[in-house]
Structures are given as structure tokens and as C-alpha cells.
Amino acid sequence: MKSHFQIGMSLSFSGWEVVCDGGSSPDVQLEESQKPHNRGVYTMFHGTSSASARLILANGFKQSSSGMLGKGVYVSRDKKKAAHYPLNSPSTDRVVLKVRVRVGRVKRIDKDNHPMQYTWHTNGYDTAWVPPRCGLTAVRSGLEEDCVFDPKRVQVVGIAKASNTTVQKELQEVISKASPKAGQGGDGAAHVCALCKRTTDQGAPHIKQRCWECGKNICILMSKHVCAAMWREDD
């Protein structure tokens, strides 16, 4: 890149700017119509009952036996939609879990009788995504929905809504006790890259190298790096 000044001087410099789609920052929440990127990590929501929430926190998620998109864990980036589930539970017993989802390979399902509506996983996809207002008859609300085949890809990180403060406090305490603090190591512990300040994916270290111009140690996931290469007068 070059930046020219009117005073007859020019500055040559090297660098880049990164736009994060959630691949390495686990707290990205997409807009309702924004397409999830393959291998991204996103914040979503899961509606359940108080009793089921306790079981999920104790044992993890389990696949639903059936559903609009077949087997999997059903989540939505729309908290209002999650708050309506389970459909057969009274609103006074519903809990909305805030979850972190590693979507893997994503297949868009946006019409009735889609050829992969129930077979997306056998075709190599990890998550099926139903965009909002796509006209799918089964989604009467028209709100966004996702089905994640492998329950291990979905991790509870908080309580977005509970029937009362007592239940919310109880469940949040369970999450706090089970979640290791960043930087303390251990299986599943979160780690923060010292250079880019992003949480690494499952503790995997980021790739670091020296800038080819200024020699500064950099992480390839830094949001921006610009270094002055040289000053020179225009001819």
C-alpha cells in the first residue's frame, strides 16, 4: 500500500487488516440474516425447561431424536425464538441458555422439501442453517434456526433468561464452577493470545511470525498491523 501527501513526499508501508467472522473469536453474534461462515464460532441460544437445563449443565447436550432438520441440537441466534421452547412447557418453567457454537461446515436449508433437509450431515455438513423469513412452512415464526449434529460443538456459557432470579442464580453458579478461568491451563481451558488478544480455539496456539518489513513479532490473527517501511522523496 502507498499513502501520498501533497507536500511532495510519500510513505510506503506494509500491513493488513482482518475482518473477524468468528473463526477465532468465540463471542461473535451474527445479525439475523447474516450467513454463518464455515468453521466459525458463534453465540446462539437454546430454549429448554428448568429440569432439562440442569441435566444439560451436568451431562452436556444430547441430540434430539427428530425435528424439522432431523437429529441434532437445535439453537437460534434469536433469543426471542429460543424463549418459546419447549413448546409443551409453561412459560414459567422455561430457561434460555446462552451457548457457544462451533458450526463447522454449514448447509443452508431455505425451502420446503429441500433435498438435504434431513440428510445434510450424511453429505458432510456439521450444521444446517434456516435463514429468517425464507418461506419454510415448518418455521411459522419466520425466525432463524440452526441444527448442530454433534452435541460437543455446543457449549453453555451463560443463562440468557430464566423463570425467576433464584433459578437463574442457581444455574449460573453451576456454569461458573465448571468453567476454568482463562490462562489457567487444563483441558478445555480458555487461552488468550498475548499479541492479538483473541481467545484461541480450544487452547490451540496462534501462528506467530516476524513482520517481513519491520521485524516485529506478530500474530497472523491481529486485527491490524501497519509498519513504516521507508520514507522517500518523490522525484
N, C-alpha and C positions, 0 to 999 in steps of 0.2 A: 504494500500500500504506500501511497505518497500523499503528503499534505503540502500544498504550495501556499506561500504567503505573498502578499502584494509587494512586500519590501524587496523582492528580488532574491529571496532565499527560499530553499526548500528543505524539508526534513524527511528523510527516508527512515522508515521504521518497519519492524516486523511484529506480527501478533495475530490474535484471533479472538473471536467472541463466540461463546457457546450458548445455545438456547436449550434449556433442560426440558425433556419430555417425561421425566420421571424414572429414567433408567437407572440413575444412581442416587437420586434424592427421593426418599420414601414417603414424603408427605405432600406430594403433588395431588391437588384435587382439580379434575378437569371440569370445564363447563359442560352443560348437559348435552350439547350436540358435538362436542369435540371428540374426535376419534382417538381411542387409546393406541399408543404405539406398541408394537411388539416388544416384549421383554421389559416393558415399563413397570414401575411400582407406584400404585395409586391409592389414595384414601377413598374408601367407599363405606357403605353402611349395610347392616344386616338386621332385619327385624325378627324378633323371637319372643318367647314368653319368659317370665322370670325364672321358672324352673329350668327351662332349656338353656338359658344364659348361664346358669350355674354349672350345668353339665358341660357346656362348650368351654368355659374357663378352666374346668377341671381336666377335661379329656381332649379338647380340640374339636374342630368341626368334623362332621360326618356328611357324606353325600346324601342328598335326598334321593329316594328310590325312583322318583319320576318327576315330571314337570314339563312346562312349555318347551324347554330345551333339553329334556332328558335328565340324566343323572348329573349331580354336581352340587356345589354350594351357590345359592342364589344371593346376589348382592346388587346394590344400586348406588350410584353416586348421588342419588336424590334422597335426602334424609326423610322427606315427607312421604315418599313411596314406602320406604322401609318401615315407617311408623304405622302402616296399615297392616302389618303382618305380626303374627299369624292371623289369617282371616277368621279362624274359628275361636280366637281368644278375645276376651273383653279388653277394651282399651286400657282398663285399669291394671291389666297384667302384662302389658307389652313393654319390651325393652328394645332399644335401638343400640346395637353395638357399632362402634367406630372401628373399622378394620383396615389393615394394610394388605393390599392385594398385588402379588406378582403375577401379572396377567399372562406372561409367556407369549405364545402365538395366538393371535386374536382373529376370529372369524365373524364377520358382520352377517347377522340374520335380520333381514328387513322386509320380509313379505311372507304371506301365508303360503304354506306348502313349499317352503324353501327346501331345495334338495339336500341340504345338510342340517336341517333343523334339529334332527336327533342324532346325526352321525358325524358332527364336526370333530369330535375327539378321535374317532377312528380314522379320520382323514388328516391327523397330525396337528390339530389345534388344541390349545390348553384352555381357552376361554371363548365363549360365544357372547357376542355383544348385540343387543337390540337397541338401536338408536331411538330417541324420543320421536313421537308422532310419525312413525314410519308406516302406519296403517295395518300393523299386525293385529288381527282380530282378537287374539288371546290377551293382548295388553289394552284393556279398556281405558285405563287411565292415560295412555299415551306417553307414560314416563319411561325413562331409560332403565335398562335392566341388563345384568350380566350373569352368566353361569360359569363358574370355575370348576373344572372337572376334579382336580386334585385338591382335597381339603388342606393339604400342607402349604398351599400357596396363599392361604388366607389366615392372617394373624390378627387377633383382637388387640387393639392398642388403647381403647378407651370406651367410656359409656356416653353415647351422644344424647340419650334420653331414657328415663326410667319412670315408672308409675308414681314413685314418690322419692323423696330425698333419702329415706332410710335404705331403700333397695339400691339406689344409685351409689351411695356411700359404701355399702357392703361390697358391691361388685367392683367398684373402683379400687378398693383396698386389696382385693384378690389380684387384680391386674398389677398393681404396684409391687406387691410382694413377689410376683412371678417374673417381673421384668427386670433383668440385670441392668445396672447403670452403665452408661456409655463410658468406654475407656477402661473397664474393669476386667475385660477378657472373659473367657469361659465360653461354652457352647452357646451360640445364638446371641451373644452379646453384641451390642452396637458399638461400632468404632467410627471415629471421626477423623478424616484425613486432615493432617496438620496444614497442608498447603491450600486445598480447595474448600475446606471447612464443610464438606458434604459427608453424610453418613455413608459408609461403604456398604455394598450389597452383601449381607450375611458375613460381614467381617473380612471380605476379600480385599487385600490392599490395592490401592490405585497405582497405575503405572506412572512412575516419575522419571524425568529426564532433564538434562540441561538444555536451556534455550540455545539454539544454534547461532544466535547473534550476540546476546549479552552474557551467556554462560550461567544465568541464574537457574537454580533448581526449581522446576515447575511440575505441576501435576497436569495431565492431559485433560482433566475434567474441571480445571479452573474456569470460572465464567468468563474471564478476560485476562489476557497478558499482552502488554504492549511494551516494547523496548526500543529506545533510540539507537539506531544502527550507525548513523553518521550525519554530520552537518556538512553541507557543501553549498557554495555559491553557484547560482545559475550562470551559465555562460552568457 
